Amino acid sequence: MEHRKLVLAVDGGNSKTDVALVTEDGDVLATGRAGPFAPQSDGVPAALDAVEEAVRQALAQLPPDGALGPDGSPDRSSGRSPDRSSERSPDPSPDRSPDRPVVVGRFDHVAAYLAGADLPVEEEALAREFARRGFGPDISVRNDTFALLRAGASNSWGVAVVCGAGINAVGVSPTGEVARFPALGRLSGDWGGGQGVAEEALWHAARAEDGRGPATALAELCTRHFGVRTVEELILELHFGRLDEGRLHELTPGVFATAAAGDPIARSLVERQAEEITVLAEVCLRRLDLLETPTEVVLGGGILRARDPLLTALLDASFAARAPRAKLVVADVPPIVGAALNGLEHLGATDLAKTRLRARYEQT
């Protein structure tokens, strides 16, 4: 049987890492999922460990005659999957050489769209680590917002805004020009996402409790959710490390519910989030000279996929006033589809292959 080229598509996000093994004709052979992809906080090697784990899960799903051989083609030399006992996850012990490659499979193309790949130097460092570990000879690394754009847009251009744990945006013009942001948090002027909204809610809750700020139901939300008596107790739990600060994002759905119930402070946070989403898209459109051109603006990430009625109404109003030619689209397939589509296009796959891939995810 003729060898079908294989794409390893990777969507490395702040909350999870997804991979898909996709043939050049759009068949999804297997998928895998591992923990967060966080190179900026955990380091590049640890971030790639998450990708390896997800790939191993995917490889384990392949039938015996479909397992990947060392050249990336199905291994048909025997009736069983090849022995991968030497390919265990990297040993974190000091004895492990950092230069030893961990070969998990060779793919014709790796299309990796990753949180934390915010600057060219970061994309280059991640690409080098993929190559060092033997994923394949042809590796593309870009920020994960590009995968969201490709997953949600009907064409390969437009604007995408992701609002999940954090917030970011990217724009691509019909001629390939790119507008993007450093996306380094408050340091680079960003505000919002689940973590940002939750931290702001806690800030208001603390001031409401001690009298420095107006009363707000956010104080009760904080204490009830984390099972503490006071907001101060919650703050001390966070300060002394007894509660992981990363759990604060759990408050975000409650913040939106509190806003819907009429709390003015909570509503102000939702209004500010709508403003940040709008301005990110507006700036991308302006930089690319697309404000007067009908352009899809793809919305993704947990906050936007939730389609909160208040946030949705605020976004509809703000875009109508400031970018009326924009068409808002909430991505109906996960970003891994965008990563895979970009990978297929890199291989020169047919439109039928891309349609087959998208249909696979639209059915789930």
C-alpha positions in Angstrom: 0.0 0.0 0.0 1.3 3.5 -0.9 2.6 5.4 2.1 0.2 8.2 3.2 1.9 11.3 4.6 1.1 12.0 8.2 0.6 15.3 10.0 1.0 15.6 13.8 -1.3 18.4 14.7 -0.8 20.0 18.2 -2.9 22.5 20.1 -1.1 23.4 23.2 -3.3 25.5 25.5 -3.2 26.9 29.0 -5.5 24.2 30.3 -4.7 21.2 28.1 -2.7 19.8 25.2 -4.5 18.1 22.3 -2.9 16.2 19.5 -4.2 14.5 16.4 -2.6 12.1 13.9 -4.0 13.0 10.5 -3.3 11.4 7.1 -2.8 13.6 4.1 -6.3 12.7 2.9 -7.9 13.9 6.1 -8.4 10.7 8.1 -7.9 11.2 11.8 -6.1 8.1 12.9 -5.9 8.9 16.6 -6.0 11.7 19.2 -4.5 12.3 22.6 -4.8 14.8 25.4 -2.4 15.7 28.2 -2.0 18.5 30.7 -1.4 22.2 30.2 1.2 23.5 27.8 3.0 26.2 29.8 6.6 26.9 28.5 6.8 30.3 30.1 6.1 29.0 33.6 7.3 25.4 33.4 10.1 25.7 30.8 10.3 24.4 27.3 11.3 20.8 28.1 8.4 20.4 30.6 6.0 21.8 28.0 7.1 19.3 25.4 6.7 16.5 27.9 3.0 17.2 27.8 3.0 16.9 24.0 4.9 13.6 24.2 2.4 12.3 26.7 -0.5 13.2 24.4 1.3 11.6 21.4 1.9 8.4 23.3 -1.8 8.2 24.1 -2.6 8.6 20.4 0.0 6.0 19.3 -1.5 3.6 21.8 -4.8 3.8 20.0 -3.4 2.7 16.6 -4.2 -0.9 15.5 -1.2 -3.2 15.3 -0.9 -2.7 11.5 -1.2 1.0 11.8 1.5 1.7 14.4 4.1 4.3 13.3 7.4 3.0 12.3 10.7 5.0 12.6 10.1 6.7 9.2 6.6 7.8 10.1 4.9 5.2 7.9 2.6 2.5 9.3 4.7 -0.3 10.7 3.7 -3.5 9.0 6.7 -5.6 9.7 4.9 -7.6 12.3 1.5 -8.3 13.6 1.9 -6.3 16.7 2.8 -2.8 17.7 6.5 -2.0 18.0 8.0 -2.1 21.4 8.0 1.4 22.8 9.4 0.6 26.3 12.4 2.7 25.7 10.3 5.8 24.9 8.9 6.5 28.3 8.3 10.1 29.4 11.5 11.9 30.2 12.9 11.1 33.7 13.1 14.3 35.7 16.0 13.0 37.7 19.4 14.7 37.5 20.9 11.6 35.9 18.9 12.2 32.7 21.0 13.9 30.0 19.1 17.0 28.7 20.6 16.3 25.2 19.1 12.8 24.8 16.4 12.9 22.2 13.1 11.1 23.0 11.8 9.7 19.7 8.0 9.3 19.9 7.4 8.9 16.2 8.4 10.6 13.0 5.8 12.6 11.1 6.0 14.1 7.6 4.9 17.4 9.1 4.4 18.7 12.6 1.9 21.6 12.9 2.2 22.9 16.4 0.0 25.8 17.6 1.0 26.7 21.1 0.2 28.9 24.0 3.4 30.7 25.1 4.7 30.9 21.6 4.1 34.7 21.7 7.4 35.9 20.2 9.5 34.7 17.3 12.3 33.7 19.7 9.9 31.5 21.6 8.6 29.9 18.5 12.2 29.1 17.5 13.0 27.6 20.9 10.0 25.3 20.8 10.6 24.2 17.2 14.2 23.3 18.2 12.9 21.1 21.1 10.4 19.4 18.8 13.3 18.6 16.4 15.6 17.5 19.2 13.0 15.0 20.3 12.8 13.4 16.9 9.2 14.3 16.0 10.1 14.7 12.3 12.1 16.8 9.8 9.5 19.4 9.0 8.2 21.4 12.0 6.0 24.5 12.1 5.4 26.3 15.4 3.1 29.3 15.8 0.9 30.8 18.5 -2.3 28.9 19.2 -4.5 31.8 18.2 -3.6 31.0 14.5 -5.2 27.6 15.0 -8.4 29.1 16.4 -8.5 31.5 13.3 -8.2 28.6 10.9 -10.7 26.4 12.8 -13.4 29.1 12.8 -12.9 31.1 9.6 -14.3 30.0 6.3 -11.0 31.2 4.7 -7.4 31.3 5.8 -7.6 34.9 6.8 -9.6 37.0 9.2 -9.2 37.9 12.9 -9.3 35.6 16.0 -9.8 36.5 19.6 -9.3 33.9 22.3 -10.6 34.5 25.8 -10.0 31.4 27.9 -7.7 31.4 30.9 -6.0 34.4 29.3 -6.7 36.6 26.3 -5.0 37.2 23.0 -5.7 38.0 19.3 -4.3 37.7 15.9 -5.2 39.0 12.5 -4.2 37.7 9.0 -5.0 39.7 5.8 -6.0 38.2 2.5 -2.4 38.8 1.3 -0.9 37.2 4.4 0.1 40.2 6.5 -0.2 39.5 10.2 -1.2 41.6 13.2 -0.5 40.2 16.7 0.4 41.2 20.2 3.2 40.2 22.7 0.4 38.8 25.0 2.6 38.8 28.1 -0.2 39.6 30.5 -0.5 42.9 32.3 3.1 43.6 31.5 2.1 44.1 27.8 -1.2 45.8 28.5 -3.5 42.8 28.5 -6.5 42.4 30.7 -9.0 39.6 31.2 -9.5 36.0 30.5 -10.7 33.7 33.2 -7.8 34.2 35.4 -7.8 38.0 35.0 -11.5 38.3 35.6 -11.3 36.1 38.7 -8.4 38.1 40.2 -10.3 41.3 39.6 -13.3 39.8 41.3 -11.2 38.9 44.3 -9.8 42.4 44.4 -13.3 43.9 44.6 -14.4 41.3 47.2 -11.5 42.2 49.5 -12.3 45.9 49.3 -16.0 45.3 49.9 -15.3 43.2 53.0 -12.8 45.6 54.6 -14.8 48.8 53.7 -12.5 50.3 51.1 -14.9 49.6 48.3 -18.6 49.3 47.6 -20.5 46.2 48.7 -20.7 43.4 46.1 -22.1 39.9 45.9 -18.6 38.9 44.7 -17.5 38.6 48.3 -20.1 35.9 49.0 -19.2 34.2 45.7 -15.5 34.0 46.8 -16.2 32.7 50.3 -18.9 30.2 49.2 -16.9 28.7 46.3 -13.8 28.1 48.3 -15.5 27.2 51.6 -14.0 29.9 53.8 -15.5 32.2 56.3 -14.1 35.5 55.0 -12.4 36.9 51.9 -9.4 37.6 54.1 -9.1 33.9 54.9 -9.1 33.1 51.2 -6.4 35.7 50.6 -4.2 34.2 53.3 -4.7 30.7 51.9 -3.5 31.9 48.6 -0.6 33.9 50.1 0.8 31.0 52.1 0.4 28.6 49.1 -2.2 26.4 50.8 -4.5 27.1 47.8 -3.2 27.2 44.3 -3.6 30.6 42.8 -4.4 28.9 39.5 -7.7 27.8 40.9 -9.0 31.3 41.0 -10.3 31.0 37.5 -13.0 28.7 38.9 -14.8 31.8 40.0 -15.3 33.1 36.5 -18.7 31.4 35.7 -19.9 32.8 39.1 -18.8 36.3 38.2 -20.9 36.2 35.0 -23.9 34.7 37.0 -23.5 37.5 39.6 -23.5 40.1 36.8 -26.6 38.6 35.3 -28.3 38.8 38.7 -27.7 42.6 38.7 -24.6 43.1 40.8 -23.1 46.4 39.4 -19.5 45.5 40.2 -19.7 42.1 38.6 -21.4 43.7 35.6 -18.6 46.2 35.3 -16.1 43.3 34.9 -18.2 41.7 32.2 -18.4 45.1 30.4 -14.6 45.6 30.7 -14.1 42.1 29.3 -16.3 42.9 26.3 -14.3 46.1 25.8 -11.0 44.2 25.8 -12.3 41.6 23.3 -13.6 44.3 21.0 -10.5 46.5 21.1 -8.2 43.6 20.3 -10.2 42.7 17.2 -10.6 46.4 16.2 -6.9 47.0 16.4 -6.1 43.9 14.3 -8.7 45.1 11.7 -7.3 48.6 11.6 -3.6 47.5 11.3 -4.6 45.2 8.4 -6.8 47.9 6.8 -9.8 45.6 7.1 -12.2 47.8 9.0 -14.1 48.6 5.8 -13.9 45.0 4.5 -16.4 42.3 5.5 -14.2 40.1 7.7 -14.8 37.2 10.0 -13.8 37.7 13.6 -13.5 34.2 15.2 -14.2 34.0 18.9 -12.9 31.1 21.0 -11.7 30.1 24.4 -13.9 29.0 27.3 -15.4 32.4 28.1 -16.5 33.1 24.6 -17.6 29.5 23.8 -20.0 29.7 26.8 -22.0 32.3 24.9 -23.0 34.2 28.1 -26.1 36.3 27.2 -24.8 39.5 28.7 -21.3 39.3 27.2 -22.8 38.3 23.8 -25.1 41.3 23.8 -22.3 43.7 24.8 -20.1 42.3 22.0 -22.9 42.6 19.4 -23.4 46.3 20.4 -19.7 47.2 20.5 -18.9 45.6 17.2 -21.9 47.2 15.5 -20.7 50.6 16.6 -16.9 50.2 16.1 -16.4 47.5 13.4 -19.8 47.1 11.7 -18.3 45.1 8.7 -17.0 42.4 11.0 -18.9 39.1 11.2 -18.7 37.5 14.6 -18.2 33.7 14.5 -18.0 31.5 17.5 -15.8 28.6 16.5 -17.9 25.4 16.4 -14.9 23.0 16.2 -11.9 22.9 18.6 -8.6 24.6 17.7 -6.9 21.3 17.0 -8.9 21.3 13.7 -7.2 24.5 12.7 -3.8 23.1 13.5 -4.6 20.0 11.4 -6.0 22.1 8.5 -2.9 24.2 8.4 -0.8 21.0 8.4 -2.8 19.5 5.6 -2.4 22.7 3.6 1.3 22.6 4.2 1.3 19.1 2.6 -0.7 20.4 -0.4 -3.8 18.3 0.6 -7.0 18.4 -1.4 -10.1 20.3 -0.5 -11.8 16.9 0.0 -9.2 16.0 2.6 -9.9 19.2 4.5 -13.6 18.7 4.3 -13.2 15.1 5.6 -11.2 16.3 8.5 -13.6 19.0 9.5 -16.6 16.6 9.2 -14.9 14.3 11.7 -15.0 16.9 14.4 -18.4 18.4 13.5 -19.9 15.1 14.2 -18.6 14.9 17.8 
